[in-house]
Amino acid sequence: MDTPAAIAPVQPRALRAPGAAGNDAAQRQAARDFEAQAMAMLLQPIFATVDTSRSRFGGGAAEAQWRPMLVDAYAAAAVRSGHGIGLADAVLRELQRLGSTRNTTPNTGDSAP
């Protein structure tokens, strides 16, 4: 009798820098995406307290499943229209600052003697 092969653990994908050095459009988009995600996290508790039994659609399990995506869409639309919480500008400045001070040697955690 053959023994089943062990399933290899899932390896996390390597993180990519939010845009190569000098790629302002990619950094700006990463900052907006971060702001939209943060805003959605702030909006989730608000939508969780809505009494959907009195809503036009009647609530239910299907509405509860779609609510997180709706909140994400609201947050992304607010950020895209310029009505976010103002976090993208600070994140973009920090990305640009980090990009300008990026060194070419990787940080391995080993300190030089």
C-alpha positions in Angstrom: 0.0 0.0 0.0 1.4 3.4 -1.0 1.6 6.1 1.5 0.3 9.5 0.4 2.9 12.1 -0.3 3.1 14.9 2.2 1.8 18.2 1.1 4.5 20.9 1.0 3.7 24.0 3.1 2.7 27.1 1.3 5.6 29.5 1.0 4.7 33.2 1.2 5.4 35.3 -1.8 8.3 37.7 -1.6 7.2 41.3 -0.9 7.8 43.7 -3.8 8.7 47.3 -3.2 5.8 49.5 -4.0 7.3 50.8 -7.2 10.9 50.9 -8.4 13.0 53.8 -7.5 11.8 56.8 -9.6 8.4 55.2 -10.4 6.2 57.8 -8.8 3.0 56.5 -10.4 3.4 53.1 -8.7 4.2 54.6 -5.4 1.3 57.0 -5.6 -1.0 54.0 -6.4 0.4 52.0 -3.5 -0.2 54.9 -1.1 -3.8 55.2 -2.4 -4.4 51.5 -2.1 -3.1 51.6 1.5 -5.4 54.5 2.4 -8.4 52.7 0.9 -7.6 49.6 2.9 -7.2 51.6 6.1 -10.4 53.5 5.4 -12.3 50.2 4.8 -11.1 48.9 8.1 -12.5 52.0 9.8 -15.8 51.7 8.0 -16.4 47.9 8.7 -17.7 48.5 12.3 -20.1 51.1 11.0 -21.7 48.8 8.5 -21.7 45.9 11.0 -24.1 47.8 13.2 -26.7 48.5 10.4 -30.0 46.7 11.0 -30.5 45.0 7.7 -33.8 43.5 8.6 -35.4 46.9 7.9 -33.5 47.5 4.7 -35.0 47.4 1.2 -33.3 44.1 0.4 -34.1 42.4 3.7 -30.6 41.5 4.9 -29.8 37.8 5.1 -26.8 35.7 4.6 -26.1 36.8 1.0 -26.1 40.5 2.0 -23.7 39.7 4.9 -21.3 38.0 2.5 -21.2 40.9 0.1 -21.0 43.6 2.7 -17.1 43.6 3.1 -16.7 44.0 -0.7 -19.2 46.8 -0.7 -17.3 48.6 2.1 -14.1 48.1 0.2 -15.7 49.6 -2.9 -17.0 52.6 -0.9 -13.5 53.2 0.6 -11.8 52.9 -2.7 -14.3 55.3 -4.4 -13.8 57.9 -1.5 -10.0 57.8 -1.9 -10.2 57.9 -5.7 -12.5 61.0 -5.5 -10.2 62.8 -3.0 -12.5 62.3 0.0 -10.4 59.8 1.9 -8.8 60.3 5.3 -5.7 62.0 4.0 -3.4 59.1 4.7 -2.1 58.6 1.1 -0.1 61.8 1.1 1.8 60.9 4.3 2.4 57.3 3.0 3.6 58.6 -0.4 6.1 61.0 1.3 7.4 58.1 3.4 7.8 55.9 0.4 9.6 58.6 -1.5 11.9 59.2 1.6 12.6 55.5 1.9 13.3 55.3 -1.9 15.8 58.1 -1.8 17.7 56.6 1.1 17.6 53.0 -0.1 21.0 51.3 0.1 22.1 48.6 -2.3 23.1 46.1 0.3 20.3 44.0 1.8 19.7 44.1 5.5 20.4 40.6 6.7 20.2 41.5 10.4 23.9 41.0 10.9 25.7 44.0 12.3 29.3 44.7 11.1 31.9 44.5 13.9 
